[in-house]
Amino acid sequence: MGSTNQSLTQTEDEAFLFAMTLPDGRIEWLYSLAPVCKFLTKNADGVSVAPLLLMNQDKFLLERWYHLKDAVLDGGIPFNKAYGMTAFEYHGTDPRFNKVFNLGMSDLTTLSMKNILEDYKGFEGLNSIVDIGSGTRAAMNMIVSKYPSIKGINFDLPHVIKDAPYYPGVDHVGGDMFASVPKADAIFIKENGGCGYFRWIDPKSSISVHQYPEVEWSLMIRFKDGENLCDRLKQKLKDIEQERDTLCEKLKDSEEKLIALRQKLKKVKLERECAKFKLNKLILLLLIVLTVKWFFNMM
């Protein structure tokens, strides 16, 4: 079968476009994926960034942006205003998005952990690790696969853990990190965009923090003598909430000062207009007096 193919677009961020001439003379347009699309297709490990993109563009997450203004003016979290509960509480009520979220996080974890495990040596010498907020992701499985002597614990909310697959050497434990955390030699906490749990922890001399310098995506905290993570997280969260409330009060105070300043400027402007009117009136009166005086002098 004869056909003619013509490449029209061959840039890295666009698809390849072809025109194929069919035997009956008709033209059929075809396209193929460009190199940049490799990130949207599964790699050798069977993962890609596609699930993460689908998660971030899901209506469930986009809805929170409609409440950003109210959160800025009144305080609070946009998501909580949109749904009346926290994001993780909502996941337990929406099985569809719970699967979307877990898949997006699972693929992202696999992509990142592979690079981390190639060079990061912080797991050596540990007997046990608990991964907080682990979800159904394979992070702990990848760690235990490389370090078989480590006992891994996946720790997350019950509705998340119930869908976690079986991994040799890894126990799935459901619970609330603000209530209790399984005991282990080290706690592994993953974060995205600088918004993870580790911002609630104030590292002190008794804690050794190891962060992968290039990926800047994963953090491991090693506790000495079984320090209570929950108490520290709770206190840090209270401090953050107090700081948020203080900022909201300052914002409201600034708004009140701005309103008062605008009223003062309006008053000053009005006074200037009145003064200008009086000056013009005085000048006009003076001109009239001078005109009358000149008239009588001419007589």
MIDRENPA-64862 format. One line per field, with one value per residue: residue in one letter; x, y, z of N, C-alpha, C in turn. Coordinates in steps of 0.02 Angstrom, whole numbers, plus 50000, padded with zeros to 5 digits. Layout:
BEGIN
resn: [A  ...];
n_xx: [X  ...];
n_yy: [Y  ...];
n_zz: [Z  ...];
ca_xx: [X  ...];
ca_yy: [Y  ...];
ca_zz: [Z  ...];
c_xx: [X  ...];
c_yy: [Y  ...];
c_zz: [Z  ...];
end
This chain:
BEGIN
resn: [M  G  S  T  N  Q  S  L  T  Q  T  E  D  E  A  F  L  F  A  M  T  L  P  D  G  R  I  E  W  L  Y  S  L  A  P  V  C  K  F  L  T  K  N  A  D  G  V  S  V  A  P  L  L  L  M  N  Q  D  K  F  L  L  E  R  W  Y  H  L  K  D  A  V  L  D  G  G  I  P  F  N  K  A  Y  G  M  T  A  F  E  Y  H  G  T  D  P  R  F  N  K  V  F  N  L  G  M  S  D  L  T  T  L  S  M  K  N  I  L  E  D  Y  K  G  F  E  G  L  N  S  I  V  D  I  G  S  G  T  R  A  A  M  N  M  I  V  S  K  Y  P  S  I  K  G  I  N  F  D  L  P  H  V  I  K  D  A  P  Y  Y  P  G  V  D  H  V  G  G  D  M  F  A  S  V  P  K  A  D  A  I  F  I  K  E  N  G  G  C  G  Y  F  R  W  I  D  P  K  S  S  I  S  V  H  Q  Y  P  E  V  E  W  S  L  M  I  R  F  K  D  G  E  N  L  C  D  R  L  K  Q  K  L  K  D  I  E  Q  E  R  D  T  L  C  E  K  L  K  D  S  E  E  K  L  I  A  L  R  Q  K  L  K  K  V  K  L  E  R  E  C  A  K  F  K  L  N  K  L  I  L  L  L  L  I  V  L  T  V  K  W  F  F  N  M  M];
n_xx: [50043  50036  50098  50120  50220  50237  50332  50283  50301  50428  50478  50541  50442  50322  50204  50243  50186  50098  50056  49965  49946  49812  49768  49655  49672  49634  49678  49750  49775  49903  49983  50128  50209  50311  50485  50475  50364  50400  50400  50271  50239  50251  50398  50542  50518  50384  50315  50263  50250  50123  50006  50022  50004  49871  49811  49838  49764  49637  49462  49428  49540  49556  49446  49473  49539  49443  49412  49515  49525  49436  49502  49618  49570  49490  49560  49615  49604  49600  49554  49486  49382  49314  49267  49232  49308  49470  49597  49647  49551  49445  49486  49455  49320  49297  49316  49355  49441  49534  49602  49656  49742  49830  49891  49956  50048  50117  50184  50265  50345  50417  50490  50573  50636  50718  50829  50875  50914  51025  51136  51122  51168  51113  51031  51102  51152  51038  50904  50767  50636  50511  50392  50314  50155  50152  50065  50010  50125  50284  50401  50455  50465  50562  50671  50688  50712  50839  50907  50897  50903  50833  50684  50535  50406  50255  50162  50008  49849  49703  49610  49691  49797  49730  49721  49848  49974  50047  50211  50364  50442  50390  50279  50111  50035  49897  49840  49844  49956  49963  49919  49986  50141  50219  50356  50527  50697  50722  50636  50554  50514  50424  50414  50333  50370  50414  50317  50294  50278  50393  50412  50347  50427  50552  50714  50835  50980  50973  50931  50970  50980  50960  50972  50941  51047  51029  50907  50817  50696  50663  50664  50747  50732  50818  50788  50840  50841  50704  50621  50473  50385  50255  50210  50295  50260  50126  50140  50215  50124  50024  50094  50110  49977  49946  50033  49978  49852  49894  49950  49835  49763  49849  49836  49701  49708  49793  49712  49610  49683  49719  49594  49561  49664  49632  49510  49557  49640  49542  49472  49571  49587  49461  49465  49567  49507  49405  49481  49543  49432  49390  49501  49497  49376  49409  49507  49430  49343  49435  49476  49359  49345  49460  49430  49315  49370  49463  49374  49306  49413  49439  49335];
n_yy: [49941  50104  50255  50423  50508  50656  50756  50880  50945  50946  50975  50972  50992  50969  50867  50748  50775  50706  50686  50571  50494  50407  50254  50285  50417  50507  50613  50576  50627  50599  50574  50567  50533  50658  50680  50737  50680  50565  50573  50557  50431  50259  50208  50097  50048  50046  50163  50339  50520  50551  50507  50595  50721  50709  50700  50828  50908  50872  50897  50896  50948  51071  51144  51208  51326  51422  51471  51541  51682  51706  51636  51711  51835  51804  51709  51539  51382  51358  51234  51173  51264  51243  51111  51085  51008  50933  50897  50764  50703  50709  50624  50500  50493  50491  50373  50366  50479  50453  50342  50401  50496  50413  50338  50438  50486  50368  50337  50451  50437  50319  50361  50458  50395  50299  50368  50425  50314  50271  50347  50397  50365  50358  50260  50152  50037  50042  49964  49969  50063  50188  50246  50393  50448  50369  50309  50209  50192  50139  50167  50119  49985  49987  50033  49930  49825  49854  49859  49729  49694  49787  49823  49874  49998  50049  50190  50265  50349  50251  50228  50241  50150  50029  49996  49967  49873  49708  49696  49612  49606  49725  49809  49863  49994  50070  50231  50384  50511  50614  50562  50441  50360  50225  50140  50154  50142  50250  50387  50412  50539  50604  50745  50873  51009  51086  51083  50987  50870  50893  51027  51053  51014  51054  51049  50995  50981  50848  50780  50708  50764  50713  50758  50732  50807  50845  50798  50850  50814  50719  50673  50615  50579  50546  50484  50498  50394  50368  50486  50586  50606  50643  50735  50840  50874  50911  51024  51106  51124  51194  51310  51356  51380  51481  51579  51598  51651  51768  51835  51853  51940  52049  52078  52117  52228  52308  52330  52406  52518  52561  52595  52700  52789  52815  52882  52993  53051  53081  53177  53276  53308  53361  53472  53543  53574  53657  53761  53806  53850  53956  54040  54071  54138  54248  54309  54345  54436  54535  54577  54633  54740  54815  54844  54924  55031  55080  55121  55230  55315  55352  55435];
n_zz: [50000  49951  50022  50085  50194  50289  50391  50500  50620  50739  50867  51037  51132  51073  50982  50852  50690  50555  50381  50293  50139  50078  49986  49908  49884  49981  50121  50275  50439  50556  50715  50822  50980  51054  51111  51242  51295  51356  51492  51525  51497  51550  51634  51646  51772  51777  51807  51801  51779  51748  51827  51936  51877  51835  51959  52015  51930  51954  51984  52116  52186  52122  52161  52282  52254  52229  52350  52400  52417  52525  52624  52637  52680  52793  52862  52891  52798  52624  52567  52674  52690  52572  52579  52709  52794  52832  52707  52714  52791  52703  52602  52653  52632  52499  52391  52255  52227  52324  52275  52159  52217  52294  52192  52118  52214  52239  52118  52107  52219  52189  52076  52135  52246  52191  52140  52259  52337  52268  52305  52436  52603  52727  52780  52819  52944  53020  53110  53106  53028  53023  52912  52900  52849  52738  52647  52509  52448  52376  52443  52567  52536  52436  52509  52605  52518  52472  52591  52675  52811  52881  52967  52903  52923  52867  52894  52907  52884  52926  52817  52709  52723  52713  52579  52542  52460  52487  52550  52565  52723  52766  52869  52874  52955  53027  53083  53183  53169  53258  53372  53406  53364  53282  53360  53315  53249  53169  53091  52942  52835  52705  52596  52496  52394  52502  52599  52693  52835  52908  52931  53045  53144  53259  53245  53364  53471  53504  53396  53242  53082  52917  52753  52584  52470  52334  52275  52367  52427  52517  52689  52833  53002  53148  53303  53473  53616  53611  53590  53603  53465  53432  53531  53504  53374  53393  53475  53391  53288  53357  53381  53251  53216  53307  53261  53136  53171  53232  53124  53047  53129  53125  52991  52982  53066  52991  52881  52940  52977  52850  52797  52883  52849  52716  52735  52803  52706  52613  52685  52698  52563  52537  52622  52561  52439  52485  52540  52424  52354  52437  52425  52289  52289  52370  52291  52181  52241  52277  52151  52106  52195  52162  52030  52044  52117  52023  51925  51988  52005  51876  51845];
ca_xx: [50000  50077  50079  50169  50222  50271  50339  50270  50323  50476  50509  50540  50382  50263  50199  50259  50124  50110  50000  49973  49901  49782  49764  49601  49688  49617  49733  49736  49825  49924  50034  50164  50232  50377  50528  50454  50309  50426  50384  50200  50232  50282  50468  50559  50489  50311  50286  50273  50222  50054  49958  50029  49973  49799  49790  49840  49713  49571  49414  49430  49591  49547  49392  49498  49562  49387  49404  49578  49512  49406  49554  49665  49536  49462  49602  49593  49633  49552  49523  49438  49324  49278  49237  49211  49352  49538  49607  49656  49486  49403  49508  49421  49250  49294  49359  49383  49500  49584  49643  49694  49795  49879  49929  50001  50102  50156  50230  50314  50392  50460  50536  50622  50674  50769  50888  50899  50947  51088  51191  51110  51192  51086  50993  51148  51158  50973  50867  50696  50616  50439  50379  50252  50120  50180  50014  50020  50185  50333  50464  50482  50482  50625  50723  50698  50740  50911  50935  50852  50905  50789  50612  50500  50337  50216  50115  49965  49780  49675  49578  49745  49834  49690  49731  49919  49991  50094  50282  50403  50482  50358  50214  50068  50003  49852  49834  49848  50023  49957  49900  50043  50182  50255  50425  50577  50761  50721  50572  50564  50459  50429  50378  50331  50367  50427  50255  50283  50274  50454  50408  50318  50477  50606  50772  50878  51042  50961  50906  51016  50940  50996  50931  50973  51062  51010  50836  50782  50627  50650  50698  50746  50748  50836  50775  50878  50805  50631  50588  50402  50373  50186  50206  50330  50219  50067  50161  50234  50062  49992  50133  50094  49909  49949  50065  49929  49802  49926  49956  49768  49747  49889  49807  49641  49729  49819  49655  49576  49726  49715  49530  49567  49707  49594  49462  49596  49659  49481  49457  49621  49571  49403  49487  49605  49459  49371  49529  49552  49371  49391  49553  49470  49324  49444  49539  49376  49320  49487  49473  49300  49362  49508  49395  49272  49415  49489  49319  49294  49471  49434  49281];
ca_yy: [50000  50164  50310  50476  50539  50720  50781  50952  50972  50901  51006  50929  51001  50960  50801  50743  50775  50678  50681  50509  50488  50340  50230  50318  50488  50548  50629  50561  50656  50557  50605  50523  50568  50691  50656  50760  50637  50507  50580  50539  50359  50220  50190  50027  50028  50046  50225  50402  50578  50560  50505  50655  50776  50698  50716  50900  50940  50845  50947  50893  50994  51138  51179  51247  51392  51469  51494  51572  51750  51703  51613  51766  51888  51782  51658  51471  51345  51356  51168  51163  51306  51214  51046  51079  50960  50934  50857  50693  50678  50701  50565  50441  50494  50489  50318  50379  50522  50420  50301  50447  50525  50362  50320  50494  50486  50307  50344  50503  50408  50272  50400  50493  50351  50262  50410  50434  50253  50260  50382  50413  50311  50367  50202  50100  50028  50045  49901  49980  50130  50199  50297  50429  50473  50327  50291  50142  50200  50085  50192  50073  49923  49999  50037  49863  49782  49866  49844  49676  49688  49838  49810  49934  50008  50100  50217  50316  50345  50185  50220  50238  50088  49969  49981  49957  49804  49672  49699  49573  49644  49789  49806  49921  50012  50128  50271  50456  50529  50661  50523  50398  50339  50163  50149  50129  50176  50313  50406  50435  50584  50633  50808  50899  51081  51120  51089  50923  50867  50913  51098  51056  50989  51100  51007  51017  50943  50777  50751  50712  50770  50698  50775  50720  50875  50862  50787  50896  50790  50670  50690  50563  50605  50492  50505  50465  50377  50365  50550  50585  50646  50669  50796  50895  50893  50946  51090  51146  51141  51247  51372  51379  51407  51546  51626  51614  51696  51833  51867  51873  52000  52104  52096  52155  52293  52346  52350  52460  52577  52583  52628  52764  52832  52837  52932  53053  53081  53109  53238  53325  53329  53405  53535  53579  53601  53713  53816  53831  53887  54018  54081  54097  54187  54308  54341  54375  54494  54585  54603  54676  54802  54853  54869  54980  55086  55107  55155  55295  55358  55376  55484];
ca_zz: [50000  49946  50066  50090  50260  50292  50459  50503  50685  50770  50925  51096  51173  51032  50951  50782  50652  50489  50334  50256  50082  50073  49916  49871  49874  50039  50168  50345  50483  50612  50758  50868  51039  51052  51166  51308  51318  51392  51562  51534  51483  51603  51623  51659  51836  51771  51835  51764  51814  51725  51882  51977  51840  51838  52027  52026  51889  51972  52008  52188  52210  52092  52195  52338  52233  52231  52419  52420  52440  52592  52671  52648  52717  52856  52893  52878  52742  52568  52559  52729  52676  52515  52594  52779  52830  52806  52646  52730  52813  52644  52565  52679  52611  52425  52368  52189  52230  52367  52230  52117  52259  52311  52132  52103  52263  52232  52061  52123  52267  52153  52035  52177  52290  52153  52139  52327  52361  52233  52337  52507  52646  52794  52804  52841  53016  53054  53116  53091  53005  53013  52862  52919  52790  52685  52597  52480  52407  52381  52471  52617  52501  52401  52561  52633  52466  52470  52658  52701  52884  52909  52972  52881  52946  52832  52942  52879  52906  52913  52751  52660  52733  52695  52508  52530  52441  52530  52534  52613  52770  52780  52904  52863  53018  53021  53144  53179  53193  53313  53431  53422  53308  53297  53381  53268  53256  53131  53061  52874  52818  52638  52589  52428  52390  52565  52640  52727  52908  52942  52950  53112  53191  53273  53259  53418  53475  53514  53334  53185  53022  52856  52695  52520  52448  52266  52264  52413  52427  52569  52751  52883  53068  53193  53372  53526  53678  53600  53601  53583  53405  53431  53572  53470  53317  53418  53499  53333  53253  53395  53369  53183  53218  53342  53216  53084  53201  53242  53058  53027  53168  53097  52926  52995  53093  52935  52840  52976  52970  52781  52790  52919  52810  52658  52758  52820  52642  52584  52723  52679  52496  52542  52652  52509  52391  52518  52544  52356  52338  52475  52396  52225  52307  52394  52233  52141  52278  52271  52083  52102  52232  52122  51971  52065  52134  51960  51891  52020  51993  51807  51839];
c_xx: [50044  50052  50136  50165  50262  50272  50330  50297  50369  50513  50500  50476  50318  50262  50220  50194  50139  50046  50013  49921  49877  49777  49709  49612  49671  49678  49710  49793  49839  49975  50068  50191  50302  50419  50504  50400  50334  50409  50312  50188  50271  50354  50479  50530  50413  50277  50300  50245  50149  50003  49961  49996  49897  49772  49786  49787  49643  49527  49415  49481  49582  49494  49418  49519  49506  49377  49469  49567  49485  49458  49603  49633  49515  49507  49574  49626  49582  49517  49470  49375  49281  49239  49216  49251  49421  49543  49610  49592  49441  49422  49471  49348  49242  49341  49391  49446  49554  49631  49686  49754  49850  49922  49978  50061  50147  50207  50284  50367  50442  50512  50591  50666  50729  50834  50918  50940  51014  51147  51183  51127  51162  51048  51037  51152  51093  50940  50793  50684  50540  50431  50312  50220  50140  50130  50024  50084  50237  50399  50495  50502  50549  50683  50740  50729  50816  50944  50889  50851  50858  50717  50576  50428  50306  50162  50074  49894  49750  49646  49630  49780  49796  49699  49805  49934  50041  50165  50320  50445  50452  50290  50175  50029  49960  49847  49838  49915  50020  49935  49957  50078  50219  50329  50473  50643  50761  50651  50587  50502  50471  50389  50381  50327  50378  50368  50242  50283  50336  50454  50378  50368  50533  50668  50815  50939  51032  50937  50959  50976  50983  50950  50971  50985  51036  50935  50794  50708  50611  50692  50693  50769  50761  50829  50818  50834  50729  50595  50517  50391  50305  50180  50239  50289  50158  50085  50179  50173  50025  50028  50117  50024  49907  49981  50017  49877  49830  49931  49888  49747  49785  49861  49745  49657  49755  49763  49618  49617  49723  49649  49532  49610  49671  49543  49497  49617  49600  49463  49506  49607  49512  49422  49527  49558  49423  49417  49540  49492  49371  49443  49529  49417  49355  49476  49487  49351  49370  49487  49415  49314  49409  49476  49351  49314  49442  49436  49307  49353  49469  49382  49304];
c_yy: [50062  50218  50360  50507  50603  50745  50856  50983  50922  50934  50961  50934  50995  50890  50804  50735  50752  50680  50618  50507  50416  50319  50264  50393  50532  50557  50613  50587  50609  50595  50552  50565  50597  50667  50677  50716  50575  50511  50561  50465  50320  50202  50116  50002  50029  50108  50284  50459  50590  50557  50567  50715  50770  50715  50791  50937  50914  50900  50951  50943  51065  51178  51225  51317  51444  51498  51527  51642  51750  51682  51669  51819  51866  51733  51589  51441  51340  51289  51156  51204  51276  51152  51036  51029  50965  50888  50782  50663  50665  50639  50502  50438  50488  50435  50331  50421  50492  50377  50345  50475  50473  50342  50375  50495  50425  50312  50396  50476  50361  50308  50432  50446  50313  50302  50419  50374  50240  50290  50393  50354  50315  50309  50147  50097  50031  49976  49908  50053  50133  50257  50330  50458  50433  50310  50220  50141  50147  50108  50142  50007  49929  50002  49967  49816  49792  49850  49793  49670  49738  49813  49875  49937  50065  50125  50274  50307  50278  50176  50218  50171  50026  49949  49966  49885  49773  49680  49657  49618  49711  49777  49870  49934  50074  50165  50345  50478  50579  50626  50478  50377  50275  50177  50118  50167  50244  50324  50437  50476  50614  50697  50830  50975  51117  51124  51026  50929  50896  50986  51105  51034  51039  51060  51037  50972  50868  50742  50760  50711  50757  50714  50764  50787  50893  50855  50835  50877  50746  50685  50631  50592  50546  50517  50465  50453  50383  50430  50548  50633  50679  50734  50855  50920  50933  51017  51135  51168  51197  51313  51401  51411  51474  51599  51647  51663  51765  51871  51892  51937  52060  52127  52137  52224  52338  52371  52409  52524  52606  52621  52697  52813  52859  52891  52997  53089  53113  53175  53293  53352  53377  53473  53576  53610  53661  53774  53848  53873  53955  54066  54112  54151  54253  54346  54377  54439  54551  54617  54651  54743  54846  54882  54929  55042  55120  55147  55224  55342  55387  55430  55554];
c_zz: [50000  49993  50068  50159  50258  50363  50459  50567  50719  50828  50985  51136  51133  51001  50878  50743  50581  50447  50292  50200  50075  50000  49876  49863  49933  50085  50239  50388  50542  50654  50801  50925  51029  51111  51236  51338  51355  51467  51577  51520  51536  51584  51639  51724  51835  51799  51790  51806  51794  51782  51927  51943  51842  51907  52037  51985  51904  52001  52084  52217  52183  52129  52251  52318  52233  52301  52445  52449  52512  52644  52687  52693  52787  52894  52879  52817  52686  52561  52612  52718  52620  52535  52667  52819  52800  52745  52662  52758  52753  52604  52588  52659  52535  52399  52300  52193  52276  52324  52184  52155  52273  52252  52114  52149  52256  52175  52075  52171  52233  52111  52076  52217  52253  52151  52209  52350  52326  52271  52412  52551  52717  52822  52831  52917  53054  53056  53098  53072  53000  52965  52878  52856  52728  52631  52573  52440  52423  52411  52519  52585  52466  52451  52587  52581  52461  52536  52692  52777  52918  52911  52955  52906  52905  52879  52910  52907  52887  52843  52695  52663  52709  52622  52492  52512  52489  52504  52586  52658  52789  52813  52890  52928  53008  53087  53129  53208  53250  53378  53453  53358  53326  53313  53331  53280  53222  53103  52993  52854  52750  52635  52516  52431  52455  52611  52680  52803  52942  52961  53020  53165  53199  53292  53315  53420  53480  53451  53279  53121  52961  52797  52631  52486  52379  52254  52306  52418  52486  52631  52799  52949  53115  53265  53421  53587  53670  53614  53573  53525  53408  53471  53537  53410  53339  53439  53440  53294  53289  53383  53300  53181  53253  53297  53160  53110  53211  53177  53034  53064  53142  53030  52935  53022  53038  52891  52873  52971  52900  52769  52823  52880  52749  52677  52774  52756  52608  52618  52704  52609  52496  52570  52601  52458  52420  52522  52476  52335  52373  52446  52330  52238  52330  52337  52190  52175  52273  52203  52075  52136  52191  52060  51988  52082  52072  51924  51920  52010  51922  51799  51859];
end
